[in-house]
Amino acid sequence: MAITMAAFAAIFCIIGARLVFYGSSTPHAPDALARPVGAARPDIIDRNGTILATDLRMASLYAEPRRIVDANEAVEKLAGVLPELDYEQTYHKLRSGSGFIWLKRQLTPRQQQDVLALGIPGIGFRPEIKRFYPGGVQASHVLGLTNIDNVGLSGMEKWIDDQGLVDLRGAGLGGSGAFQPVQLSIDARVQHVVHDELSRAMERYKATAAGGVILNVKTGEVMAMVSLPDYDPNNPFNALEKDRLNRMSAGTAEMGSTIKTFTTAMAMEIGGAGISTMFDASAPIIVGRQRVRDAHGKGRPLSLEEVFLFSSNIGSAKEAMMVGVERHREFLERMGLLSRMTTELPEVARPVQPKIWKQATSITAAFGHGFATTPLQTAVGIAAILNRGKLVPATFVRRSEEQASALAQTVVSEETSRSMRYLYRLNGIKGSGRRANIKGFRVGGKTGTAEKVIAGRYAKNHNFNVFAAAFPMNDPQFVVLVVVDDPRPERSGMGITAASNAAPVAGAIIERTAAMLGVRPDFTDDTQLTVNSLR
């Protein structure tokens, strides 16, 4: 009896000692389970250092079914904390007898704490990295998103991977904290304003979609870009839905009368026309079975200035006819409207154009019909025409004026650029851009109202509206391009053209962001505008 009692006492002493040892020591996990799932990524910051995307360390729940004592009890306990778990599927996993299974990836700290309190043997946590976007939906189409393993799927996240991050991971390099932040050209404050104003516009005009971009004319930097509807990259359950497309760079559309910016510049640059050159707009032009008319025709010859100010389709067609079909197409190609734009963002669409350009193609293209391009590259082309003829490629990362100057290509002369700045400002004062003319910032602009193509035909009362603005027009610093897709009248009696919706939205954006962008107001009177006053 004494020997038996001594043996049991010794056994319990050993067990007690081991329990004390385990309780006082730091748990040691196997290396495979100690390493975080998903490799680290560099932070993404805006031009002012605000974090737009960063890594967070999370815990993911796993099980070792071979160590599960009672699968049914384990599932019941887990379901109380994680009701989203599929009961039957989880039960079969725990009964499988395998060595390792995932139960739920990326738990919140509260969920982890509650699961720990259950005290289920054979259940554990593995550290994991989750990408987090503090701004939520604000810049989703620019930033893109990652998958559950922290690999870039779209947007600038994918671009970062394509710059060598994937290769570093493959070589086992690039742990947490090993990367410098990637600084974008985006200004988070300006991005917020654009997103806010476009969201209001969609509600106010009951539009199908909306979009906007602010482009630095001198550097080509994209200061803000929004496409609505969008998605939350922190919870991208609807990111692949068709209406979540990035319309600004990955969607093409006929840009309507904003294209007259290029037609008018072409008439001056190639056709030798001047501000006072006359074009006969007294009668419609017959193109096949169609007639090219003016929405508000004057029934008389118009000067080039009037063609632009009154947005005459007939006058624009005559400008294109002055130049000729081939030179018209070559000019649009030179302006970057007919080829796929090159920039960091992977989601960039290829413009759509006829395989063979004929006279009818050139005539309709003169006023923005017959070919489709992206809003972003339209903004880039307009910036080039207003920026003394220097075309600077768009970029989503920081770029200095010196770097931009090395990339710039001359597409029109300074004289043509000066005349176009005059016409833009004139249209902002007297024409369709009046509702975007914010005092002190000398805003110029051009509207574009294009009927949407539905089931292969142009649909009445269904418009794709665009307004391209620039400011200040004496020396443009920024181009703002706003899109409102298929709007309804704001109230009874109001129209659905770009002047009624896209223009005031652009004006509201300029009014709220000009100070953020560093543009100082100038309240001197410039209504007595001349071409020479913009030298």
Secondary structure by P-SEA (a helix, b strand, c coil): caaaaaaaaaaaaaaaaaaaaaaacccccccccccccbbbbcbbbcccccccbbbbbbbbbbbcccccccaaaaaaaaaaccccccaaaaaaaaacccccccccccccaaaaaaaaaacccccbbbbbbbbbbccccccccccccccccccccccaaaaaaaacaaaaaaaccccccccccccccccaaaaaaaaaaaaaaaaaacccccbbbbbcccccccccccccccccccccccccccccccccccccccccccaaaaaaaaaaacccccccccccccbbbbcccccccccccccccccaaaaaaaccaaaaaaaaaaccaaaaaaaaaaacccccccccccbbbbbbbbccccaaaaaaaaacccbbbbaaaaaaaaaaaacccbbbbbbcccccaaaaaaaccccccaaaaaaaaaaaaaaaccccccccccccccccbbbbbbbbbccccccccccbbbbbbbcccccccbbbbbbbcccccccccccccccccaaaaaaaaaaacccccbbbbbccccccccccccc
